[in-house]
Amino acid sequence: MKMITINLLGEATADKLKLPGLNIDPQLLITAALSLGLGLLTPNVANMVLQNFLINPATEQVNLLDQDIGASGNKATQLANAQKQIEALESDYRVLLQLTQESGRWKDMFEELRDLTPTDMWFTNLDVGANTKLTLSGFALDYRAVAFFYTNLQKSRSFARPVLGSISSSVIDGQAVIQFQVDCDINPLGGI
């Protein structure tokens, strides 16, 4: 009987790579080379993918946000400056409004004082003191004018609690005059 050998695997290759002084299995050498190549290539590819798809877009987004923050910081500074200007203008407005209201009040008081004053009397000094005290000094041609003014002042809506001060007679340019002083309170409500 004769033996027939059938090779199902194909032609046999040399089991060992023939290098002088080395006895290495070629499959092991190929596996080691591929593993080394993949080991070096995989981190580089992963780094490139991470850099291009994750880190670079995130860095761009951070830069955009930094620019927005810088712009917002400038806007916040501008808003703070505008707010200070508005507050200063509001303060000025309140002062001007108060002065306008008070000037109207003073105008009304002086008009009433003019109406209360007889024609033969004139003032030489008006002094507004603390706590809305008013001192009126002046001259009249006779005592009757001083009495008439004092009576009118007692009925005034802008002035309260008049007190007749010193009265003396003197001569100005050959004319006999009565020098007087009246103290009173300014009515803060103005007769309201």
C-alpha positions in Angstrom: 0.0 0.0 0.0 1.1 3.3 -0.8 0.4 6.3 1.3 -1.0 9.4 -0.1 -0.3 12.6 1.6 -2.8 15.4 1.1 -1.7 18.9 2.2 -4.8 20.9 3.1 -2.8 23.8 4.5 -0.9 24.6 1.5 2.8 24.6 1.1 4.7 24.6 4.3 6.9 27.6 4.9 9.9 27.7 7.0 8.9 27.5 10.6 11.6 29.8 11.6 13.0 32.9 10.0 16.5 32.3 9.0 18.6 35.1 10.4 22.1 34.5 11.4 22.1 33.7 15.0 18.4 34.3 15.5 15.7 31.8 15.7 12.5 33.9 15.6 9.0 32.8 14.6 7.7 35.1 11.8 4.2 35.3 13.2 5.6 36.5 16.5 7.7 39.1 14.6 4.7 40.4 12.6 2.5 40.5 15.7 5.2 42.4 17.7 5.7 44.9 14.8 2.0 45.4 14.5 1.6 45.8 18.2 4.4 48.3 18.4 3.1 50.2 15.4 -0.4 50.3 16.9 0.9 51.1 20.3 2.7 54.2 18.9 0.1 55.1 16.4 -3.0 54.8 18.6 -2.2 57.5 21.1 -1.1 59.9 18.3 -4.4 59.3 16.4 -6.4 59.6 19.6 -4.5 62.8 20.5 -5.2 64.2 17.0 -8.9 63.3 17.2 -9.2 64.8 20.7 -7.3 68.0 19.6 -9.3 68.5 16.4 -12.8 67.6 17.6 -12.8 68.5 21.3 -10.0 70.7 22.5 -9.8 73.1 19.6 -13.6 73.9 19.5 -13.6 74.2 23.3 -10.6 76.6 23.1 -12.4 78.7 20.4 -15.5 78.8 22.6 -13.4 79.9 25.6 -11.9 82.7 23.5 -15.3 83.8 22.3 -16.6 83.8 25.9 -13.5 85.8 27.0 -14.3 88.4 24.3 -17.9 88.5 25.4 -16.8 89.0 29.0 -14.5 91.8 28.0 -17.3 93.4 26.0 -19.7 92.9 28.9 -17.1 94.4 31.3 -16.9 97.5 29.1 -20.7 97.7 29.0 -20.9 97.3 32.7 -18.4 100.1 33.2 -20.3 102.3 30.8 -23.6 101.4 32.6 -22.0 102.2 36.0 -20.8 105.6 34.7 -24.2 106.3 33.2 -25.9 105.3 36.5 -23.6 107.8 38.4 -24.4 110.5 35.9 -28.1 109.8 36.3 -27.9 109.9 40.1 -26.0 113.2 39.9 -28.6 114.6 37.5 -31.5 113.4 39.7 -29.8 115.0 42.7 -29.5 118.3 40.8 -33.1 118.0 39.7 -34.3 117.5 43.3 -32.3 120.6 44.4 -33.6 122.7 41.5 -37.2 121.5 42.2 -36.9 122.3 45.8 -35.4 125.7 45.0 -38.2 126.3 42.5 -40.8 125.4 45.0 -39.2 127.5 47.7 -38.7 130.4 45.3 -42.5 130.3 44.7 -43.0 130.2 48.4 -40.7 133.2 48.9 -42.3 135.0 46.1 -45.7 134.6 47.7 -44.4 135.6 51.1 -42.8 138.8 49.7 -45.9 139.6 47.8 -47.9 139.3 51.0 -45.4 141.3 52.9 -45.7 144.0 50.2 -49.5 143.9 50.6 -49.3 144.1 54.4 -46.9 147.1 54.4 -48.4 150.6 54.4 -47.2 153.1 51.8 -45.6 155.3 54.3 -43.2 152.5 55.6 -40.1 150.9 54.0 -37.7 148.2 55.0 -34.0 148.6 55.3 -33.1 145.0 56.4 -34.7 141.6 56.2 -32.8 138.9 58.1 -33.8 135.2 57.9 -32.4 133.4 60.9 -32.4 129.8 62.1 -35.6 128.0 62.6 -37.4 130.2 60.1 -37.1 133.4 62.2 -37.5 136.6 60.3 -36.4 140.0 61.5 -37.7 143.1 59.6 -36.1 146.5 60.2 -37.0 149.8 58.6 -38.5 153.2 58.9 -42.0 154.7 58.9 -43.2 158.2 58.6 -45.3 157.8 61.8 -46.2 155.5 64.7 -49.6 154.8 63.1 -48.0 153.1 60.1 -45.9 150.8 62.4 -49.1 149.9 64.4 -51.0 149.2 61.1 -48.2 147.0 59.8 -48.0 145.1 63.1 -51.8 144.5 63.1 -51.7 143.3 59.5 -48.7 141.0 60.3 -50.8 139.3 63.1 -53.4 138.3 60.6 -51.0 137.1 58.0 -51.0 133.6 56.6 -47.3 133.5 55.8 -46.0 135.0 59.1 -46.8 134.0 62.7 -46.2 135.3 66.2 -45.0 138.8 65.4 -43.1 140.6 68.2 -42.7 144.4 68.0 -39.1 145.1 68.9 -37.3 148.4 69.4 -39.0 151.6 68.2 -37.2 155.0 68.1 -37.5 158.2 66.3 -34.8 159.8 64.3 -34.4 162.4 61.5 -33.3 161.5 57.9 -32.6 164.5 55.5 -34.7 166.8 57.7 -37.6 164.4 57.8 -38.7 162.9 61.2 -39.0 159.1 60.9 -39.8 156.2 63.2 -37.2 153.4 63.2 -38.7 150.0 64.0 -37.9 146.3 64.3 -40.3 143.4 64.1 -39.4 139.7 64.7 -41.7 136.9 63.5 -41.8 133.3 62.5 -42.2 132.3 58.9 -45.2 130.0 58.6 -43.8 126.8 57.0 -47.2 125.9 55.6 -47.7 129.3 54.1 -51.3 129.6 55.4 -52.4 126.2 54.1 
